[in-house]
């Protein structure tokens, strides 16, 4: 006999050797930022999401954890466009991020906005047109369950970097190639023009 136990796989009391290298959970439980004011807001909305069963508080808390790429700025123009609906009249706009100005829009209606940050020009225009801007602490007092609010966010894929995602040059792909300069002298020959072999 070679000394190997034939019943080795079935021996009782043996544990399974679990591989722990993939154990990391990739979702945030707190913001990466050490900003004291942001962390106080997290404390407040942690309490509200725990003690109330309002989905609103859970959404706000989750967005407070997010990276800046995942809470992009939203312009006043987009807010105005979204608030045109009749059922959204007199509701508070909630943005877990920055509200920026848009010079391409001339008339701003009366808006009530709660945001982490509002740029100076946007703030001036909103207040000038009879609107108001509030902080998340004030919102927690006024609408602890998110009553009469509309939660909004900017476009996450509006970054220039997103245009390069994918494989450029593949048929049907609209991914932007990483080229120093767009001219006939820079990567505009084979595969890019019909007159040079083929156009992808």
Secondary structure as UniProt FT lines:
FT   TURN            6..7
FT   HELIX           8..10
FT   TURN            12..13
FT   TURN            21..22
FT   HELIX           36..51
FT   HELIX           55..65
FT   HELIX           68..70
FT   STRAND          74..75
FT   HELIX           76..82
FT   TURN            83..84
FT   HELIX           86..88
FT   TURN            89..90
FT   STRAND          92..100
FT   TURN            103..104
FT   STRAND          112..118
FT   HELIX           120..128
FT   TURN            129..130
FT   STRAND          132..134
FT   HELIX           136..142
FT   TURN            144..145
FT   TURN            147..148
FT   STRAND          149..152
FT   HELIX           156..158
FT   HELIX           160..164
FT   TURN            168..169
FT   TURN            171..172
FT   TURN            184..185
FT   STRAND          191..192
FT   TURN            194..195
//
